[in-house]
Amino acid sequence: MGFEISGSKRSLFLFFISISLIVTSFSGCIETPGDLYREYDEIFIQDIDVMSTPQGEGSLLTVTPYIRNDQSDDSSMLSVKVKVIDQSTQLIVAEKDLDMGYVKAESMAYNSASLQVPEPGEYMIEVQLFEDDRLLDARNTFVTVKEKPPADHPASIKLTDMNLVITKFVSSDQEAVVDVTPRIYNDGGDSKSLNMVVTARADPYKVYTESDNLGIIKGSSRVRGNVRFILPRNSEYTFTVVVEENGQEVVTSETPEPIKLDEIYRIDVTKTYPLVEEGTPVIEEEATEMPADETPGFQSLMTLTAVLLVYGIINRGMLSSKKHRK
């Protein structure tokens, strides 16, 4: 005896199949890179900053996790666990717990932990975020600790990236208070006195400049300078960073693309931008062919095709059912 499904039941059955196809097609497609702002309510690790300072044979790593609470309510008690893992042995060489306290709704908080690594090498920094001992999020970053150069070795100053945070809006929200913190890396010996000058340029006639005295940066160290601007929101800006050693310019870098402040809607959200050394050509990455099932939009196309196909089958089934009833 065969099993027969009536027209109306067949339509209902196929409807559920179509829903399943939609869910299956979109499952696993949602990806939220750690350096992007997340559009849904949660508490997460937005960024991890790692600074290193030579200490004897090893280095002292200062790890700063930035915790974002995008919920409409204040968090419960938060804490983070920071681990330093030697990439060559996969052993934990240092770890520390940090209390983050209560993070207010729709705001960001940060704290720093100092951890000693015994020798130069490649290390992974693992940060885990807990709320009342419940794991909320985890994120990794990597750092290379180099051998301390000789004392007479000249400094080699490099600019790697720049953090930008809007701390508040002023002048009836027409201007933004902007904190800019470029990361400076000294790949050589101890530097002489350093000064950092940051310029925000909207056009040749609208130029804003602030500076920060960095002092001496020891060899193989990473630090961040810090300046604050008050900028009109309705403009886009190219940021240029100049580092001077004893009054002599040693490195100049800038953001490769203009930054539009009016596209940053939320305060206390850290945005990280690369800094490209002046005179460095911009190399465009060659397009790489992707298999059909990895092509952006392919799964959405398959989903639409499946829905239209199922809709046609359902429609034919319903028409056939109506004919039989007649």
C-alpha positions as YAML, in Angstrom:
chain: A
units: angstrom
residues:
- id: 1
  name: MET
  ca: [0.00, 0.00, 0.00]
- id: 2
  name: GLY
  ca: [1.47, 3.37, -1.03]
- id: 3
  name: PHE
  ca: [1.47, 6.49, 1.09]
- id: 4
  name: GLU
  ca: [-0.35, 9.41, -0.55]
- id: 5
  name: ILE
  ca: [-0.38, 13.04, 0.54]
- id: 6
  name: SER
  ca: [-3.34, 15.22, -0.35]
- id: 7
  name: GLY
  ca: [-2.81, 18.50, -2.22]
- id: 8
  name: SER
  ca: [-3.31, 20.77, 0.80]
- id: 9
  name: LYS
  ca: [-1.10, 18.63, 3.03]
- id: 10
  name: ARG
  ca: [1.50, 18.45, 0.29]
- id: 11
  name: SER
  ca: [1.53, 22.26, 0.10]
- id: 12
  name: LEU
  ca: [1.99, 22.53, 3.85]
- id: 13
  name: PHE
  ca: [4.73, 19.90, 3.77]
- id: 14
  name: LEU
  ca: [6.62, 21.68, 1.01]
- id: 15
  name: PHE
  ca: [6.22, 25.01, 2.83]
- id: 16
  name: PHE
  ca: [8.10, 23.60, 5.81]
- id: 17
  name: ILE
  ca: [10.78, 22.25, 3.44]
- id: 18
  name: SER
  ca: [11.26, 25.74, 1.99]
- id: 19
  name: ILE
  ca: [11.62, 27.22, 5.48]
- id: 20
  name: SER
  ca: [14.22, 24.55, 6.29]
- id: 21
  name: LEU
  ca: [16.13, 25.38, 3.11]
- id: 22
  name: ILE
  ca: [16.23, 29.07, 4.05]
- id: 23
  name: VAL
  ca: [17.49, 28.33, 7.56]
- id: 24
  name: THR
  ca: [20.09, 25.87, 6.25]
- id: 25
  name: SER
  ca: [21.33, 28.25, 3.57]
- id: 26
  name: PHE
  ca: [21.91, 31.09, 6.00]
- id: 27
  name: SER
  ca: [23.30, 29.05, 8.89]
- id: 28
  name: GLY
  ca: [27.01, 29.67, 9.27]
- id: 29
  name: CYS
  ca: [26.99, 32.66, 6.90]
- id: 30
  name: ILE
  ca: [26.93, 35.33, 9.59]
- id: 31
  name: GLU
  ca: [30.43, 36.37, 10.50]
- id: 32
  name: THR
  ca: [31.41, 39.16, 12.85]
- id: 33
  name: PRO
  ca: [35.12, 40.01, 12.66]
- id: 34
  name: GLY
  ca: [36.51, 41.14, 15.99]
- id: 35
  name: ASP
  ca: [37.59, 44.53, 14.71]
- id: 36
  name: LEU
  ca: [34.08, 45.50, 13.53]
- id: 37
  name: TYR
  ca: [31.28, 47.03, 15.57]
- id: 38
  name: ARG
  ca: [28.55, 44.46, 16.25]
- id: 39
  name: GLU
  ca: [25.01, 45.55, 15.61]
- id: 40
  name: TYR
  ca: [23.27, 43.37, 18.19]
- id: 41
  name: ASP
  ca: [22.99, 43.52, 21.98]
- id: 42
  name: GLU
  ca: [25.76, 41.72, 23.79]
- id: 43
  name: ILE
  ca: [28.86, 42.11, 25.94]
- id: 44
  name: PHE
  ca: [32.07, 41.28, 24.09]
- id: 45
  name: ILE
  ca: [35.80, 41.89, 23.71]
- id: 46
  name: GLN
  ca: [36.06, 44.69, 21.19]
- id: 47
  name: ASP
  ca: [39.84, 44.96, 20.97]
- id: 48
  name: ILE
  ca: [43.10, 43.85, 22.61]
- id: 49
  name: ASP
  ca: [46.09, 46.18, 22.82]
- id: 50
  name: VAL
  ca: [49.55, 44.72, 23.58]
- id: 51
  name: MET
  ca: [52.57, 46.84, 24.47]
- id: 52
  name: SER
  ca: [56.02, 45.34, 25.18]
- id: 53
  name: THR
  ca: [58.99, 46.64, 27.18]
- id: 54
  name: PRO
  ca: [62.34, 44.80, 27.42]
- id: 55
  name: GLN
  ca: [63.04, 43.43, 30.90]
- id: 56
  name: GLY
  ca: [66.42, 41.68, 31.23]
- id: 57
  name: GLU
  ca: [66.44, 38.68, 28.87]
- id: 58
  name: GLY
  ca: [62.69, 38.79, 28.27]
- id: 59
  name: SER
  ca: [60.00, 41.43, 28.04]
- id: 60
  name: LEU
  ca: [57.12, 42.83, 30.06]
- id: 61
  name: LEU
  ca: [53.87, 42.64, 28.08]
- id: 62
  name: THR
  ca: [51.11, 45.09, 28.98]
- id: 63
  name: VAL
  ca: [47.83, 43.63, 27.73]
- id: 64
  name: THR
  ca: [44.77, 45.91, 27.63]
- id: 65
  name: PRO
  ca: [41.39, 44.32, 26.74]
- id: 66
  name: TYR
  ca: [38.59, 46.71, 25.70]
- id: 67
  name: ILE
  ca: [35.17, 45.43, 26.79]
- id: 68
  name: ARG
  ca: [32.02, 46.72, 25.07]
- id: 69
  name: ASN
  ca: [28.53, 46.47, 26.60]
- id: 70
  name: ASP
  ca: [25.94, 47.05, 23.89]
- id: 71
  name: GLN
  ca: [23.05, 45.93, 26.06]
- id: 72
  name: SER
  ca: [20.41, 48.35, 27.31]
- id: 73
  name: ASP
  ca: [21.19, 47.33, 30.92]
- id: 74
  name: ASP
  ca: [24.34, 47.51, 33.02]
- id: 75
  name: SER
  ca: [26.35, 44.30, 33.15]
- id: 76
  name: SER
  ca: [26.84, 42.07, 36.15]
- id: 77
  name: MET
  ca: [30.35, 41.67, 37.59]
- id: 78
  name: LEU
  ca: [32.81, 41.14, 34.72]
- id: 79
  name: SER
  ca: [36.31, 39.68, 34.77]
- id: 80
  name: VAL
  ca: [38.90, 38.66, 32.20]
- id: 81
  name: LYS
  ca: [41.58, 35.98, 32.18]
- id: 82
  name: VAL
  ca: [44.73, 36.80, 30.19]
- id: 83
  name: LYS
  ca: [47.06, 34.01, 29.07]
- id: 84
  name: VAL
  ca: [50.40, 34.24, 27.26]
- id: 85
  name: ILE
  ca: [51.10, 31.08, 25.26]
- id: 86
  name: ASP
  ca: [54.48, 30.23, 23.74]
- id: 87
  name: GLN
  ca: [53.80, 29.35, 20.10]
- id: 88
  name: SER
  ca: [56.79, 26.99, 19.85]
- id: 89
  name: THR
  ca: [55.78, 24.82, 22.83]
- id: 90
  name: GLN
  ca: [52.06, 25.69, 23.21]
- id: 91
  name: LEU
  ca: [52.75, 26.11, 26.93]
- id: 92
  name: ILE
  ca: [51.27, 28.89, 29.07]
- id: 93
  name: VAL
  ca: [54.19, 31.03, 30.22]
- id: 94
  name: ALA
  ca: [52.15, 33.66, 32.10]
- id: 95
  name: GLU
  ca: [48.54, 34.32, 33.07]
- id: 96
  name: LYS
  ca: [46.61, 36.83, 35.13]
- id: 97
  name: ASP
  ca: [43.01, 37.57, 36.15]
- id: 98
  name: LEU
  ca: [41.56, 41.08, 35.94]
- id: 99
  name: ASP
  ca: [38.40, 42.50, 37.49]
- id: 100
  name: MET
  ca: [36.46, 44.71, 35.08]
- id: 101
  name: GLY
  ca: [33.68, 45.56, 37.54]
- id: 102
  name: TYR
  ca: [30.26, 46.60, 36.23]
- id: 103
  name: VAL
  ca: [30.21, 48.05, 32.71]
- id: 104
  name: LYS
  ca: [27.40, 50.54, 32.14]
- id: 105
  name: ALA
  ca: [24.87, 50.02, 29.37]
- id: 106
  name: GLU
  ca: [26.03, 51.00, 25.86]
- id: 107
  name: SER
  ca: [29.54, 51.89, 27.00]
- id: 108
  name: MET
  ca: [33.10, 50.57, 26.98]
- id: 109
  name: ALA
  ca: [35.59, 49.80, 29.75]
- id: 110
  name: TYR
  ca: [39.20, 48.63, 29.78]
- id: 111
  name: ASN
  ca: [41.86, 47.45, 32.21]
- id: 112
  name: SER
  ca: [45.51, 46.44, 31.85]
- id: 113
  name: ALA
  ca: [47.54, 43.45, 32.99]
- id: 114
  name: SER
  ca: [51.36, 43.24, 33.00]
- id: 115
  name: LEU
  ca: [52.86, 39.81, 32.31]
- id: 116
  name: GLN
  ca: [56.52, 38.78, 32.09]
- id: 117
  name: VAL
  ca: [57.73, 36.58, 29.22]
- id: 118
  name: PRO
  ca: [61.08, 34.88, 29.81]
- id: 119
  name: GLU
  ca: [62.71, 35.10, 26.36]
- id: 120
  name: PRO
  ca: [62.28, 36.34, 22.79]
- id: 121
  name: GLY
  ca: [59.85, 34.43, 20.61]
- id: 122
  name: GLU
  ca: [56.36, 34.24, 19.14]
- id: 123
  name: TYR
  ca: [53.51, 34.43, 21.65]
- id: 124
  name: MET
  ca: [49.74, 34.19, 21.47]
- id: 125
  name: ILE
  ca: [47.74, 36.38, 23.84]
- id: 126
  name: GLU
  ca: [44.43, 34.76, 24.79]
- id: 127
  name: VAL
  ca: [41.77, 36.82, 26.55]
- id: 128
  name: GLN
  ca: [38.59, 35.31, 28.00]
- id: 129
  name: LEU
  ca: [35.68, 37.43, 29.23]
- id: 130
  name: PHE
  ca: [33.47, 36.20, 32.09]
- id: 131
  name: GLU
  ca: [30.26, 37.50, 33.63]
- id: 132
  name: ASP
  ca: [29.66, 36.01, 37.10]
- id: 133
  name: ASP
  ca: [32.03, 33.13, 36.16]
- id: 134
  name: ARG
  ca: [30.11, 32.44, 32.90]
- id: 135
  name: LEU
  ca: [32.23, 32.62, 29.74]
- id: 136
  name: LEU
  ca: [30.89, 35.34, 27.41]
- id: 137
  name: ASP
  ca: [33.60, 35.78, 24.79]
- id: 138
  name: ALA
  ca: [37.19, 34.87, 23.90]
- id: 139
  name: ARG
  ca: [39.67, 36.46, 21.54]
- id: 140
  name: ASN
  ca: [43.32, 35.96, 20.57]
- id: 141
  name: THR
  ca: [46.08, 38.17, 19.24]
- id: 142
  name: PHE
  ca: [49.77, 37.57, 18.55]
- id: 143
  name: VAL
  ca: [52.99, 39.36, 19.44]
- id: 144
  name: THR
  ca: [56.65, 38.86, 18.53]
- id: 145
  name: VAL
  ca: [59.19, 39.54, 21.28]
- id: 146
  name: LYS
  ca: [62.64, 40.28, 19.80]
- id: 147
  name: GLU
  ca: [66.04, 40.23, 21.44]
- id: 148
  name: LYS
  ca: [67.10, 43.51, 22.99]
- id: 149
  name: PRO
  ca: [69.49, 45.28, 20.59]
- id: 150
  name: PRO
  ca: [72.87, 46.58, 21.82]
- id: 151
  name: ALA
  ca: [72.81, 49.85, 23.73]
- id: 152
  name: ASP
  ca: [74.75, 51.66, 20.97]
- id: 153
  name: HIS
  ca: [72.37, 50.47, 18.26]
- id: 154
  name: PRO
  ca: [70.39, 53.38, 16.74]
- id: 155
  name: ALA
  ca: [66.64, 53.54, 17.22]
- id: 156
  name: SER
  ca: [64.36, 52.41, 14.39]
- id: 157
  name: ILE
  ca: [60.95, 54.02, 14.81]
- id: 158
  name: LYS
  ca: [57.91, 52.67, 12.98]
- id: 159
  name: LEU
  ca: [54.24, 53.63, 13.01]
- id: 160
  name: THR
  ca: [51.94, 50.60, 12.72]
- id: 161
  name: ASP
  ca: [48.31, 51.63, 13.28]
- id: 162
  name: MET
  ca: [46.06, 54.25, 14.85]
- id: 163
  name: ASN
  ca: [43.12, 53.92, 17.21]
- id: 164
  name: LEU
  ca: [40.36, 56.54, 16.97]
- id: 165
  name: VAL
  ca: [37.61, 56.97, 19.56]
- id: 166
  name: ILE
  ca: [34.85, 59.57, 19.65]
- id: 167
  name: THR
  ca: [34.39, 60.29, 23.35]
- id: 168
  name: LYS
  ca: [31.44, 62.68, 23.04]
- id: 169
  name: PHE
  ca: [29.56, 65.00, 20.70]
- id: 170
  name: VAL
  ca: [29.46, 68.75, 21.39]
- id: 171
  name: SER
  ca: [28.07, 71.94, 19.83]
- id: 172
  name: SER
  ca: [24.61, 70.43, 19.34]
- id: 173
  name: ASP
  ca: [26.23, 67.27, 17.96]
- id: 174
  name: GLN
  ca: [27.89, 69.24, 15.15]
- id: 175
  name: GLU
  ca: [31.41, 68.55, 16.52]
- id: 176
  name: ALA
  ca: [33.10, 65.47, 17.95]
- id: 177
  name: VAL
  ca: [35.74, 65.12, 20.66]
- id: 178
  name: VAL
  ca: [38.15, 62.63, 19.09]
- id: 179
  name: ASP
  ca: [40.98, 60.75, 20.84]
- id: 180
  name: VAL
  ca: [43.69, 59.53, 18.46]
- id: 181
  name: THR
  ca: [46.31, 57.04, 19.70]
- id: 182
  name: PRO
  ca: [48.93, 55.96, 17.12]
- id: 183
  name: ARG
  ca: [51.02, 52.88, 17.95]
- id: 184
  name: ILE
  ca: [54.80, 53.43, 17.78]
- id: 185
  name: TYR
  ca: [57.25, 50.52, 17.58]
- id: 186
  name: ASN
  ca: [60.99, 50.90, 18.17]
- id: 187
  name: ASP
  ca: [62.72, 48.07, 16.30]
- id: 188
  name: GLY
  ca: [66.23, 49.27, 17.18]
- id: 189
  name: GLY
  ca: [68.13, 50.53, 20.22]
- id: 190
  name: ASP
  ca: [66.96, 53.04, 22.80]
- id: 191
  name: SER
  ca: [65.74, 56.26, 21.23]
- id: 192
  name: LYS
  ca: [66.52, 59.81, 22.10]
- id: 193
  name: SER
  ca: [63.69, 62.17, 23.08]
- id: 194
  name: LEU
  ca: [60.71, 61.68, 20.77]
- id: 195
  name: ASN
  ca: [57.84, 63.99, 19.89]
- id: 196
  name: MET
  ca: [54.72, 62.99, 17.95]
- id: 197
  name: VAL
  ca: [52.71, 65.41, 15.78]
- id: 198
  name: VAL
  ca: [49.27, 64.36, 14.49]
- id: 199
  name: THR
  ca: [47.49, 66.34, 11.76]
- id: 200
  name: ALA
  ca: [43.84, 65.94, 10.75]
- id: 201
  name: ARG
  ca: [43.34, 67.43, 7.30]
- id: 202
  name: ALA
  ca: [39.86, 67.99, 5.82]
- id: 203
  name: ASP
  ca: [41.12, 70.07, 2.87]
- id: 204
  name: PRO
  ca: [44.10, 72.39, 2.22]
- id: 205
  name: TYR
  ca: [42.40, 75.13, 4.25]
- id: 206
  name: LYS
  ca: [41.04, 73.11, 7.19]
- id: 207
  name: VAL
  ca: [43.96, 71.58, 9.07]
- id: 208
  name: TYR
  ca: [44.03, 70.61, 12.76]
- id: 209
  name: THR
  ca: [47.27, 69.73, 14.57]
- id: 210
  name: GLU
  ca: [48.03, 68.29, 18.03]
- id: 211
  name: SER
  ca: [51.23, 66.87, 19.54]
- id: 212
  name: ASP
  ca: [52.40, 64.52, 22.30]
- id: 213
  name: ASN
  ca: [55.84, 64.34, 23.95]
- id: 214
  name: LEU
  ca: [56.73, 60.62, 23.96]
- id: 215
  name: GLY
  ca: [60.10, 60.90, 25.71]
- id: 216
  name: ILE
  ca: [62.54, 57.98, 25.31]
- id: 217
  name: ILE
  ca: [61.29, 54.67, 23.90]
- id: 218
  name: LYS
  ca: [63.52, 51.72, 24.71]
- id: 219
  name: GLY
  ca: [64.58, 49.25, 22.04]
- id: 220
  name: SER
  ca: [62.05, 46.56, 21.00]
- id: 221
  name: SER
  ca: [59.27, 48.48, 22.76]
- id: 222
  name: ARG
  ca: [55.75, 49.35, 21.65]
- id: 223
  name: VAL
  ca: [53.89, 52.36, 23.00]
- id: 224
  name: ARG
  ca: [50.93, 54.54, 22.03]
- id: 225
  name: GLY
  ca: [50.91, 58.28, 21.78]
- id: 226
  name: ASN
  ca: [47.70, 60.15, 22.60]
- id: 227
  name: VAL
  ca: [46.23, 63.40, 21.27]
- id: 228
  name: ARG
  ca: [42.72, 64.88, 21.38]
- id: 229
  name: PHE
  ca: [40.90, 66.87, 18.69]
- id: 230
  name: ILE
  ca: [37.59, 68.70, 18.48]
- id: 231
  name: LEU
  ca: [36.52, 68.27, 14.86]
- id: 232
  name: PRO
  ca: [33.44, 69.16, 12.79]
- id: 233
  name: ARG
  ca: [31.47, 65.97, 12.10]
- id: 234
  name: ASN
  ca: [30.38, 66.80, 8.54]
- id: 235
  name: SER
  ca: [33.87, 66.39, 7.04]
- id: 236
  name: GLU
  ca: [36.20, 63.52, 6.21]
- id: 237
  name: TYR
  ca: [39.80, 63.61, 7.39]
- id: 238
  name: THR
  ca: [43.17, 62.23, 6.39]
- id: 239
  name: PHE
  ca: [45.34, 61.77, 9.49]
- id: 240
  name: THR
  ca: [49.09, 62.20, 9.23]
- id: 241
  name: VAL
  ca: [51.45, 61.17, 12.05]
- id: 242
  name: VAL
  ca: [55.02, 62.48, 12.29]
- id: 243
  name: VAL
  ca: [57.56, 61.29, 14.87]
- id: 244
  name: GLU
  ca: [60.57, 63.51, 15.57]
- id: 245
  name: GLU
  ca: [63.75, 62.47, 17.41]
- id: 246
  name: ASN
  ca: [65.63, 65.38, 18.97]
- id: 247
  name: GLY
  ca: [63.73, 67.69, 16.62]
- id: 248
  name: GLN
  ca: [64.56, 65.68, 13.49]
- id: 249
  name: GLU
  ca: [61.76, 63.95, 11.59]
- id: 250
  name: VAL
  ca: [62.36, 60.19, 11.56]
- id: 251
  name: VAL
  ca: [59.08, 58.74, 10.25]
- id: 252
  name: THR
  ca: [55.89, 60.05, 8.64]
- id: 253
  name: SER
  ca: [52.80, 57.90, 8.05]
- id: 254
  name: GLU
  ca: [49.16, 58.53, 7.20]
- id: 255
  name: THR
  ca: [45.84, 56.77, 6.95]
- id: 256
  name: PRO
  ca: [45.48, 55.36, 3.40]
- id: 257
  name: GLU
  ca: [41.83, 56.42, 3.11]
- id: 258
  name: PRO
  ca: [39.96, 59.46, 4.49]
- id: 259
  name: ILE
  ca: [37.92, 58.84, 7.65]
- id: 260
  name: LYS
  ca: [34.33, 60.07, 7.70]
- id: 261
  name: LEU
  ca: [33.40, 61.07, 11.23]
- id: 262
  name: ASP
  ca: [29.68, 61.29, 10.49]
- id: 263
  name: GLU
  ca: [29.70, 57.54, 9.77]
- id: 264
  name: ILE
  ca: [30.73, 56.87, 13.38]
- id: 265
  name: TYR
  ca: [27.44, 57.10, 15.24]
- id: 266
  name: ARG
  ca: [28.37, 55.73, 18.65]
- id: 267
  name: ILE
  ca: [30.73, 57.11, 21.26]
- id: 268
  name: ASP
  ca: [33.46, 55.07, 22.98]
- id: 269
  name: VAL
  ca: [33.73, 52.63, 20.07]
- id: 270
  name: THR
  ca: [37.37, 52.04, 19.13]
- id: 271
  name: LYS
  ca: [38.13, 52.17, 15.41]
- id: 272
  name: THR
  ca: [41.56, 50.92, 14.26]
- id: 273
  name: TYR
  ca: [43.14, 52.19, 11.04]
- id: 274
  name: PRO
  ca: [46.46, 51.21, 9.42]
- id: 275
  name: LEU
  ca: [49.20, 53.79, 9.05]
- id: 276
  name: VAL
  ca: [51.15, 53.71, 5.79]
- id: 277
  name: GLU
  ca: [54.63, 55.23, 5.71]
- id: 278
  name: GLU
  ca: [54.93, 58.24, 3.42]
- id: 279
  name: GLY
  ca: [56.24, 57.26, 0.01]
- id: 280
  name: THR
  ca: [55.18, 53.63, 0.31]
- id: 281
  name: PRO
  ca: [53.23, 52.59, -2.80]
- id: 282
  name: VAL
  ca: [49.78, 51.16, -2.23]
- id: 283
  name: ILE
  ca: [49.81, 47.55, -3.49]
- id: 284
  name: GLU
  ca: [46.46, 46.31, -4.69]
- id: 285
  name: GLU
  ca: [45.82, 42.67, -3.88]
- id: 286
  name: GLU
  ca: [45.20, 40.47, -6.92]
- id: 287
  name: ALA
  ca: [41.72, 39.06, -7.18]
- id: 288
  name: THR
  ca: [41.66, 35.39, -6.23]
- id: 289
  name: GLU
  ca: [39.22, 33.05, -7.89]
- id: 290
  name: MET
  ca: [36.91, 31.41, -5.39]
- id: 291
  name: PRO
  ca: [35.04, 28.12, -5.78]
- id: 292
  name: ALA
  ca: [31.37, 28.59, -6.58]
- id: 293
  name: ASP
  ca: [30.24, 27.59, -3.12]
- id: 294
  name: GLU
  ca: [32.55, 30.20, -1.55]
- id: 295
  name: THR
  ca: [31.60, 33.10, -3.83]
- id: 296
  name: PRO
  ca: [29.99, 35.97, -1.88]
- id: 297
  name: GLY
  ca: [26.25, 35.94, -2.48]
- id: 298
  name: PHE
  ca: [26.22, 32.40, -3.90]
- id: 299
  name: GLN
  ca: [24.38, 30.92, -0.93]
- id: 300
  name: SER
  ca: [21.81, 33.71, -1.06]
- id: 301
  name: LEU
  ca: [21.29, 33.00, -4.77]
- id: 302
  name: MET
  ca: [20.84, 29.30, -4.03]
- id: 303
  name: THR
  ca: [18.35, 30.14, -1.30]
- id: 304
  name: LEU
  ca: [16.30, 32.34, -3.63]
- id: 305
  name: THR
  ca: [16.36, 29.66, -6.34]
- id: 306
  name: ALA
  ca: [15.22, 27.01, -3.86]
- id: 307
  name: VAL
  ca: [12.38, 29.19, -2.58]
- id: 308
  name: LEU
  ca: [11.16, 29.97, -6.12]
- id: 309
  name: LEU
  ca: [11.36, 26.30, -7.07]
- id: 310
  name: VAL
  ca: [9.41, 25.20, -4.02]
- id: 311
  name: TYR
  ca: [6.90, 28.00, -4.57]
- id: 312
  name: GLY
  ca: [6.31, 26.75, -8.12]
- id: 313
  name: ILE
  ca: [5.82, 23.20, -6.90]
- id: 314
  name: ILE
  ca: [3.41, 24.34, -4.19]
- id: 315
  name: ASN
  ca: [1.50, 26.49, -6.67]
- id: 316
  name: ARG
  ca: [1.16, 23.59, -9.13]
- id: 317
  name: GLY
  ca: [0.07, 21.29, -6.30]
- id: 318
  name: MET
  ca: [-2.61, 23.73, -5.21]
- id: 319
  name: LEU
  ca: [-3.91, 24.14, -8.78]
- id: 320
  name: SER
  ca: [-3.95, 20.38, -9.24]
- id: 321
  name: SER
  ca: [-5.82, 19.97, -5.96]
- id: 322
  name: LYS
  ca: [-8.43, 22.50, -7.08]
- id: 323
  name: LYS
  ca: [-8.92, 20.67, -10.38]
- id: 324
  name: HIS
  ca: [-9.48, 17.36, -8.57]
- id: 325
  name: ARG
  ca: [-12.05, 18.96, -6.31]
- id: 326
  name: LYS
  ca: [-13.89, 20.29, -9.32]
...
